[in-house]
Amino acid sequence: MVEKFILAGETPLHLCDSEQGEKCVVLLHGYLESMLVWEEFIPHIYKDVRVVTLDLPGHGISVIQGECHTMEFLADTVAAAMQQLGVERYTVVGHSMGGYVALALCERYPERLEGVVLLSSTPNPDSEEKAEARRREIVLIKSGKKELLARTAPAAGFAAENRGRMKDEIADLAELVVVTEDEGIVALLNGMIARPDRNAMLQSSPVRQLFILGRKDEYIPVEVAEAMVERHPQAQVAWLENSGHMGFFEEPAATAEALLNFVRG
C-alpha cells in the first residue's frame, strides 16, 4: 500500500492505494475510526483487487472542514479523490458511518460505481431517539469527556463472545478514539444527524448492491437488519453468523469472500 496526501476538491486527504488490480475497491471506515482499521483486512483481498483506503475528513489525519461534515460533502470528497487517482469506476464498501457516505456516493455518482456494499450499515435515517443520543454525545465531547467514548464504544461493536479474544483490537480502536480530534467527531455527528432516508433511492438505483450484516450486531439488531433485507430484494445479502458490528475484524475471511464474490459479479 502506497501512502499519499492528495487534494480532493478543496480538501487535503490522507489515503493509501495498492495501485494494482483490474477492479478497484474503496474501503470507507466508520465513526470513531480511520483507515487504519482496515490494515488486517486488506491482506484478505489485495491480491484480487486494487484497494484504496482513506481517512474521511474529520477522522484520522485528514482535515476538518467546518462544524458539520454532511454525508454529501464526504461523498464529494471521496469521488474527487478517486478522480484524482485516475480510477473511473469502483466498488465502494462503507462500514457503519462509511455506509452512509457510500449511499450518498450511490445517489450522486451512480455512473462511477460498479457496486455499493453496506457493511454493518443501513439506508435508514436517524430516529429522533438516535439523533438525541448523538446530540448528547456532542455535549459529552465538548465538555472534554471523550475518554468515556473510548472506554465504551469500541467493545460494544463486537459480539459479546468475541470481546475476550479481540481485546487487543478493542484497545487499538479505543486509542483511535483518543487521538481523533474533538472537532472532527462533532462535525461527523452533526453530519449523521442531518442525513436523509435513502431507502427509496437505493430501491430505484441501477447500482449493484450487497449488504453484509452481523447476526449479533447490537447497533443494528437482527430484526432491524431482517426488515431492511426484506425491504430491499434487489440487494444481495451475506450474513456473518458470529459477528457483531465489526465483521471485518470478527470474521474477516467470510467478509472478504462475500465482498470478492460480489465484485467478481
C-alpha positions as CSV (number, residue, x, y, z in Angstrom):
1,M,0.0,0.0,0.0
2,V,1.4,3.4,-1.0
3,E,0.6,6.2,1.4
4,K,-0.3,9.6,-0.2
5,F,-1.7,13.0,0.6
6,I,-3.8,14.4,-2.2
7,L,-6.1,17.4,-2.8
8,A,-9.6,16.1,-3.2
9,G,-11.5,19.1,-4.5
10,E,-10.6,21.7,-1.9
11,T,-10.0,19.1,0.9
12,P,-6.5,17.7,1.7
13,L,-6.9,13.9,2.1
14,H,-4.8,11.1,3.5
15,L,-5.1,7.8,1.7
16,C,-3.4,4.5,0.9
17,D,-3.6,2.8,-2.5
18,S,-2.4,-0.6,-3.5
19,E,-2.2,0.7,-7.1
20,Q,-2.6,-2.7,-8.7
21,G,-5.7,-4.7,-9.8
22,E,-8.1,-4.6,-12.7
23,K,-11.1,-3.8,-10.4
24,C,-10.9,-1.3,-7.6
25,V,-12.5,-1.4,-4.1
26,V,-12.7,1.6,-1.9
27,L,-13.0,0.9,1.8
28,L,-14.7,3.6,3.9
29,H,-14.2,3.4,7.7
30,G,-16.9,4.1,10.3
31,Y,-17.4,6.7,13.1
32,L,-14.5,7.0,15.6
33,E,-12.3,5.0,13.2
34,S,-9.7,5.8,10.5
35,M,-8.3,3.9,7.5
36,L,-6.0,2.1,10.0
37,V,-8.9,-0.2,10.9
38,W,-8.5,-2.0,7.5
39,E,-4.9,-3.0,8.0
40,E,-5.6,-6.6,9.0
41,F,-8.4,-7.0,6.4
42,I,-6.6,-5.8,3.3
43,P,-4.4,-8.9,3.1
44,H,-7.6,-10.9,2.5
45,I,-8.4,-9.0,-0.7
46,Y,-5.5,-7.1,-2.1
47,K,-4.3,-9.9,-4.4
48,D,-7.6,-9.9,-6.2
49,V,-8.5,-6.2,-6.4
50,R,-6.9,-2.8,-6.2
51,V,-7.6,-1.4,-2.7
52,V,-8.0,2.2,-1.7
53,T,-8.4,3.3,1.9
54,L,-8.7,6.8,3.2
55,D,-9.2,8.9,6.3
56,L,-12.6,10.5,5.9
57,P,-12.4,14.3,6.7
58,G,-12.8,14.7,10.5
59,H,-11.1,11.4,11.4
60,G,-7.6,10.1,11.1
61,I,-5.2,12.8,9.8
62,S,-7.5,14.3,7.0
63,V,-8.5,17.8,7.7
64,I,-11.7,19.2,9.3
65,Q,-13.9,21.4,7.2
66,G,-16.3,23.3,9.4
67,E,-18.8,22.2,12.1
68,C,-20.9,19.8,10.0
69,H,-19.5,17.2,7.7
70,T,-22.5,16.1,5.7
71,M,-22.5,12.7,4.1
72,E,-22.8,14.5,0.7
73,F,-19.7,16.5,1.4
74,L,-17.8,13.3,2.3
75,A,-19.1,11.6,-0.8
76,D,-18.0,14.5,-3.0
77,T,-14.6,14.3,-1.4
78,V,-14.2,10.6,-2.0
79,A,-15.4,11.0,-5.6
80,A,-12.9,13.8,-6.1
81,A,-10.1,11.6,-4.6
82,M,-10.9,8.7,-6.9
83,Q,-10.9,11.1,-9.9
84,Q,-7.5,12.4,-8.8
85,L,-6.2,8.8,-8.7
86,G,-7.5,8.2,-12.2
87,V,-9.9,5.5,-11.2
88,E,-13.1,5.8,-13.3
89,R,-15.2,3.1,-11.7
90,Y,-15.0,1.2,-8.4
91,T,-16.9,-0.7,-5.8
92,V,-17.4,1.3,-2.6
93,V,-17.6,-0.5,0.7
94,G,-18.8,1.5,3.7
95,H,-18.6,0.3,7.2
96,S,-21.3,1.8,9.5
97,M,-21.0,5.6,9.0
98,G,-18.9,4.8,5.9
99,G,-22.0,3.2,4.6
100,Y,-23.9,6.5,4.9
101,V,-21.1,8.0,2.7
102,A,-21.3,5.1,0.3
103,L,-25.1,5.7,-0.1
104,A,-24.5,9.4,-0.8
105,L,-22.0,8.4,-3.4
106,C,-24.6,6.0,-4.9
107,E,-27.1,8.8,-5.1
108,R,-24.7,11.5,-6.5
109,Y,-22.3,9.4,-8.7
110,P,-24.1,6.2,-9.8
111,E,-22.2,6.2,-13.1
112,R,-18.9,5.9,-11.2
113,L,-19.9,2.9,-9.1
114,E,-19.7,-0.8,-10.1
115,G,-21.3,-1.6,-6.8
116,V,-22.1,-0.4,-3.3
117,V,-21.6,-2.5,-0.2
118,L,-23.2,-1.7,3.1
119,L,-21.0,-3.4,5.8
120,S,-23.0,-3.2,9.1
121,S,-24.8,-0.1,7.8
122,T,-28.3,0.8,6.7
123,P,-30.1,3.4,4.4
124,N,-32.3,4.4,7.3
125,P,-32.1,7.9,8.8
126,D,-31.6,8.6,12.5
127,S,-34.7,8.1,14.6
128,E,-35.4,11.0,16.9
129,E,-34.1,8.9,19.7
130,K,-30.9,8.2,17.9
131,A,-30.5,11.8,16.9
132,E,-30.9,12.8,20.5
133,A,-28.3,10.3,21.6
134,R,-25.9,11.9,19.1
135,R,-26.6,15.3,20.5
136,R,-25.8,14.1,23.9
137,E,-22.6,12.7,22.6
138,I,-21.7,16.1,21.1
139,V,-22.3,17.6,24.6
140,L,-20.0,14.9,26.0
141,I,-17.2,15.7,23.6
142,K,-17.5,19.5,24.0
143,S,-17.3,19.0,27.8
144,G,-13.9,17.2,27.4
145,K,-15.2,13.7,28.3
146,K,-14.1,11.9,25.1
147,E,-12.4,9.2,27.2
148,L,-15.8,7.9,28.2
149,L,-16.4,7.1,24.5
150,A,-13.0,5.4,24.3
151,R,-13.9,3.2,27.2
152,T,-17.3,2.0,25.9
153,A,-17.8,2.4,22.2
154,P,-15.1,0.0,20.7
155,A,-16.1,-3.0,22.8
156,A,-19.8,-2.5,22.1
157,G,-19.1,-3.1,18.4
158,F,-18.1,-6.7,18.9
159,A,-20.3,-9.7,19.6
160,A,-20.2,-10.4,23.3
161,E,-18.5,-13.8,22.8
162,N,-15.7,-12.2,20.7
163,R,-14.7,-9.4,23.0
164,G,-12.2,-11.6,25.0
165,R,-10.3,-12.9,22.0
166,M,-10.3,-9.4,20.4
167,K,-9.2,-7.4,23.4
168,D,-6.1,-6.1,21.6
169,E,-8.1,-5.0,18.6
170,I,-10.6,-3.2,21.0
171,A,-7.6,-1.5,22.7
172,D,-6.4,-0.3,19.3
173,L,-9.8,1.1,18.5
174,A,-10.0,2.8,21.8
175,E,-6.7,4.5,21.1
176,L,-8.1,5.7,17.7
177,V,-10.9,7.4,19.6
178,V,-8.5,9.1,22.0
179,V,-6.4,10.6,19.1
180,T,-9.4,11.7,17.0
181,E,-9.8,15.5,17.2
182,D,-12.9,16.6,19.1
183,E,-14.0,19.0,16.3
184,G,-13.9,16.2,13.8
185,I,-16.1,13.9,16.0
186,V,-18.6,16.7,16.4
187,A,-18.6,17.5,12.6
188,L,-19.4,13.9,11.8
189,L,-22.0,13.5,14.5
190,N,-23.8,16.6,13.0
191,G,-23.5,15.1,9.6
192,M,-25.0,11.8,10.6
193,I,-27.9,13.6,12.3
194,A,-28.6,15.6,9.1
195,R,-28.6,12.6,6.7
196,P,-31.8,11.8,4.9
197,D,-33.7,8.5,4.4
198,R,-32.1,6.8,1.4
199,N,-34.2,3.7,1.2
200,A,-36.2,4.9,-1.9
201,M,-33.0,5.9,-3.6
202,L,-31.4,2.5,-3.0
203,Q,-34.5,0.7,-4.2
204,S,-34.5,2.5,-7.5
205,S,-30.7,2.7,-8.0
206,P,-29.2,1.0,-11.0
207,V,-26.0,0.3,-8.9
208,R,-25.5,-3.3,-7.8
209,Q,-25.8,-3.7,-4.0
210,L,-24.6,-6.0,-1.3
211,F,-25.5,-6.0,2.4
212,I,-23.0,-7.7,4.8
213,L,-24.7,-8.0,8.2
214,G,-23.7,-9.5,11.6
215,R,-26.3,-11.7,13.3
216,K,-25.1,-10.5,16.7
217,D,-24.8,-6.8,15.9
218,E,-26.0,-4.7,18.9
219,Y,-26.1,-1.5,16.8
220,I,-28.2,-3.0,14.1
221,P,-30.4,-5.6,15.9
222,V,-31.2,-8.7,13.8
223,E,-34.9,-7.7,13.5
224,V,-33.9,-4.3,12.0
225,A,-31.4,-6.0,9.6
226,E,-34.0,-8.6,8.5
227,A,-36.6,-5.8,7.9
228,M,-34.0,-4.0,5.8
229,V,-33.3,-7.1,3.8
230,E,-37.0,-7.7,3.2
231,R,-37.4,-4.1,2.0
232,H,-34.6,-4.4,-0.5
233,P,-35.0,-7.5,-2.5
234,Q,-32.8,-6.0,-5.2
235,A,-29.7,-6.3,-2.9
236,Q,-27.5,-9.3,-2.4
237,V,-27.1,-10.3,1.2
238,A,-24.4,-12.0,3.2
239,W,-24.9,-12.9,6.9
240,L,-22.0,-13.2,9.3
241,E,-23.3,-15.7,11.8
242,N,-20.7,-15.0,14.6
243,S,-20.2,-11.3,14.2
244,G,-21.4,-8.1,15.8
245,H,-20.9,-4.7,14.2
246,M,-17.2,-5.3,13.3
247,G,-17.5,-8.3,11.0
248,F,-14.3,-7.4,9.1
249,F,-12.4,-7.9,12.4
250,E,-14.6,-10.8,13.7
251,E,-14.9,-12.9,10.6
252,P,-12.5,-11.4,8.1
253,A,-12.3,-14.4,5.7
254,A,-16.1,-14.6,5.4
255,T,-16.4,-10.9,4.9
256,A,-13.7,-11.0,2.2
257,E,-15.3,-13.9,0.5
258,A,-18.7,-12.2,0.3
259,L,-17.1,-9.0,-1.0
260,L,-14.9,-10.6,-3.6
261,N,-17.7,-12.8,-4.9
262,F,-19.8,-9.6,-5.3
263,V,-17.0,-7.7,-7.1
264,R,-16.5,-10.6,-9.5
265,G,-20.2,-10.4,-10.4
